[in-house]
């Protein structure tokens, strides 16, 4: 059993699977916000990896709170 704790507060980009841990909303809610054009689409980081700049998500969720 891996109980390693990862500090996401210093990350530059946030992956979709990390959003619930940091912001308390589901991935499906994030994609719903993208469909409504309330949140920008994620940045393609590599061929199979996307993420959002942490500063973008912090700004959005601090304003929305």
Residue frames relative to the residue before (quaternion, step in Angstrom):
aa qw qx qy qz dx dy dz
X 1.0000 0.0000 0.0000 0.0000 0.00 0.00 0.00
X 0.2368 -0.7825 0.5660 0.1059 3.56 -0.74 1.10
X 0.0421 -0.8194 0.5715 -0.0168 3.58 -0.49 1.18
X 0.2614 0.7864 -0.5148 0.2197 3.57 1.17 0.57
X 0.2534 -0.7596 0.5847 0.1302 3.56 -0.91 0.98
X 0.1765 -0.7892 0.5832 0.0766 3.57 -0.80 1.04
X 0.3128 -0.7408 0.5683 0.1744 3.56 -0.86 1.01
X 0.1614 -0.8245 0.5392 0.0588 3.58 -0.34 1.26
X 0.4993 0.6987 -0.4122 0.3044 3.60 1.21 -0.23
X 0.7231 0.4225 -0.2466 0.4877 3.61 1.15 -0.49
X 0.4541 0.7027 -0.4422 0.3231 3.59 1.25 0.08
X 0.4232 -0.6897 0.5268 0.2602 3.59 -1.14 0.65
X 0.7811 0.1513 -0.0725 0.6015 3.56 1.08 -0.80
X 0.2418 -0.7606 0.5909 0.1180 3.52 -1.10 0.81
X 0.3323 -0.7415 0.5558 0.1754 3.56 -0.81 1.07
X 0.6704 -0.5226 0.3399 0.4024 3.62 -1.16 0.52
X 0.6761 0.5051 -0.3069 0.4400 3.61 0.95 -0.78
X 0.6662 0.5131 -0.2990 0.4510 3.60 1.21 -0.38
X 0.4913 0.6963 -0.4137 0.3204 3.59 1.24 -0.35
X 0.6594 0.5004 -0.3479 0.4402 3.67 0.80 -0.78
X 0.6482 0.5295 -0.3228 0.4419 3.61 1.00 -0.76
X 0.7472 0.4161 -0.2203 0.4690 3.58 0.96 -0.86
X 0.8333 0.2457 -0.0814 0.4885 3.56 0.87 -0.95
X 0.4535 -0.7411 0.4137 0.2719 3.57 1.26 -0.05
X 0.6335 0.4637 -0.3770 0.4915 3.60 1.11 0.53
X 0.5596 -0.6314 0.4239 0.3295 3.55 -1.14 0.56
X 0.6407 -0.5143 0.4077 0.3985 3.53 -1.30 0.37
X 0.6419 0.5315 -0.3367 0.4382 3.58 0.97 -0.78
X 0.6169 0.5286 -0.3438 0.4709 3.59 1.07 -0.65
X 0.6232 0.5315 -0.3403 0.4619 3.59 0.99 -0.77
X 0.6935 0.4626 -0.2883 0.4712 3.58 0.85 -0.90
X 0.5859 0.5451 -0.3664 0.4747 3.59 1.16 -0.50
X 0.6450 0.5089 -0.3127 0.4767 3.60 1.02 -0.82
X 0.6235 0.5209 -0.3382 0.4750 3.59 1.07 -0.67
X 0.6483 0.5195 -0.3156 0.4586 3.60 0.95 -0.86
X 0.6941 0.4383 -0.2596 0.5086 3.59 1.10 -0.72
X 0.4115 -0.7416 0.4261 0.3148 3.59 1.38 0.05
X 0.4005 0.6959 -0.4879 0.3425 3.55 1.07 0.79
X 0.7553 0.2100 -0.1106 0.6109 3.55 1.26 -0.48
X 0.4796 -0.6806 0.4564 0.3138 3.62 -0.89 0.80
X 0.5908 -0.5506 0.4512 0.3798 3.53 -1.28 0.43
X 0.5581 -0.6079 0.4321 0.3635 3.59 -1.11 0.53
X 0.4941 -0.6302 0.5224 0.2928 3.51 -1.33 0.47
X 0.4020 -0.6879 0.5432 0.2647 3.57 -0.98 0.80
X 0.2122 -0.8145 0.5342 0.0793 3.57 -0.54 1.22
X 0.7602 -0.0853 0.0519 0.6419 3.56 1.21 -0.56
X 0.7788 -0.3518 0.2267 0.4673 3.58 -1.28 -0.08
X 0.8185 0.1755 -0.0720 0.5423 3.61 1.00 -0.77
X 0.6644 0.4941 -0.2787 0.4866 3.58 1.20 0.40
X 0.0111 -0.7791 0.6267 -0.0058 3.57 -0.92 0.96
X 0.0849 0.7898 -0.6055 0.0485 3.55 -1.25 0.37
X 0.3919 -0.6881 0.5592 0.2455 3.51 -1.32 0.25
X 0.5209 -0.5753 0.4959 0.3896 3.59 -1.09 0.51
X 0.5246 -0.6576 0.4369 0.3184 3.59 -0.82 0.96
X 0.6232 0.5533 -0.3456 0.4314 3.58 1.02 -0.76
X 0.6264 0.5334 -0.3349 0.4593 3.62 1.03 -0.71
X 0.6902 0.4632 -0.2822 0.4789 3.59 0.86 -0.94
X 0.6278 0.5332 -0.3405 0.4535 3.60 0.96 -0.80
X 0.6570 0.5103 -0.3052 0.4635 3.56 0.93 -0.91
X 0.6766 0.4969 -0.3023 0.4516 3.59 0.84 -0.92
X 0.7411 0.4272 -0.2452 0.4563 3.57 0.73 -1.03
X 0.6105 0.5131 -0.3646 0.4808 3.62 1.13 -0.38
X 0.6613 0.4813 -0.3063 0.4871 3.59 1.05 -0.70
X 0.6884 0.4900 -0.2811 0.4549 3.58 1.02 -0.79
X 0.6047 0.6057 -0.3503 0.3804 3.61 1.14 -0.51
